[in-house]
């Protein structure tokens, strides 16, 4: 079992995971028109799908300030930072926030040794899913205008930048399996830990929509929704809405995490990968392969199909893809003892759009937040269900409202997360909730020393305000635990 001990991310309409949870809980649709800072969508917009040079959608999910970065914090020159793909900068920030969330510092990571006894410290892997590298197009366009410029993109550099900046010595790689990239990255990180290639790992994905080329390509291939909605399992879905996102988790063997007193968001019981092989078309999903990857993940996890109470589906909201996904899931759940629609299903894409190479990590983040709050959030645009799916004959019901995530007594909440790449690369991850062992809370009449640090006065003031805001919203925090984390788990 692998413990998730740190997490961070940014998604449309959510600069923090607390914002993300509020949006999910309230059933907020975070899709907007394409910001003018990206490009003038009205100039390129033509609802006629497939028209060369035009885009069939002017909607998407966008995160704020993708161009903002503090290079000196990471000892990077401003000139070098300007030429770096924004995905590299975003993931570096998110990886930092993830290890901080786990209560680790660069110094403590440098002391993570190999479980095999290697002398080299920093035995931490980095795996990042990434799909698009369109920042280079800006360099080409500037050069055509007579301003020679060579912008840089390498999927490996996104992971390698984290390993370099944090002095980590585990495997470090960018992973591109299209829309399953971030879930595949997590699977590879898990395998690396199991095989002794690293003792811990940072894994996740990043995706941005900074150039209209992506929208032109998706429009030509008739992938995008011209309605500006991801109607996961809803009637009338005719494509997906591209979305931005960046997220990461910090992974560690469960036994080690418990021994070290780490916080644990959830436990990864197992995962699996496969490919659809030859199907009815290059981008047409194969339900048998989807069922196969889920069955294999279940086998590896040692759980039963009757144990599941939630599935975070791929759920792109297409009239073809959604019925195929439910067919594959139903096949994977063959042999169940429970009757009726006992397992809830939903898709974060209905809230934020399809984050492509960050889709899997956005779905995992949603599941972990639901486990934390013991609530299931509504899957949007599913008031009228896809007529091509007879849900009554499946074990699944689409989660259409905010509700308590209830499970039978003595049973833990268990969820599956699916991510399927357009070229046929399938991934499935199974996560179980973690119930921490009761610990004796420390209480004292002594003062607690709250240590805060930053690289400048104005940043320090922001740190104070951030902490105050956090404490206002978390009245149950033990002040001595907080003091300890700020003294030991921060630079």
ABEGO torsion letter per residue (X at the ends): XBBBABBBEBBBGBABAAAAAAAAAAGBBABBBBBAAABBAAAABBABBGBBGBBABABBBBBBGAABBBAAAAGBBAAAAAABBAAAAAAAAAAAAAAAAAGBBAAAAAABBBAAGBABBGBBBBBBBBABBAAAAAAAAAAAAGBBBBBBBBAAAAAAAAAAAAGBABBBBBBBAEAAAAAAAAAAAAAAAAAGABABBBBEBBBBBABAAAAAAAAAAGABBAAGBBBBGBBGBAEBBBBBEBBBBBBBBAAAAAAAGBBBABBBAEBBBBBAEBBABAABBBAAAAAAAAAAAAAAAGBBAAABABBBBAGAGBAAAAAAAAAAAAAAABGBABBEBABBBBBAAAAAEBAEAAAAAAAAAAAAAAAAAGBBBBBBGAABBBAABBAAABABBBBABBBBBBBBBGBBBBBBBBBBBAAGBBBBBBBBBBBBBBBBBBBBABBBBBBBBBABAAAAAAAAAAAAAAAAABAABBAAAAAAAAAAABX
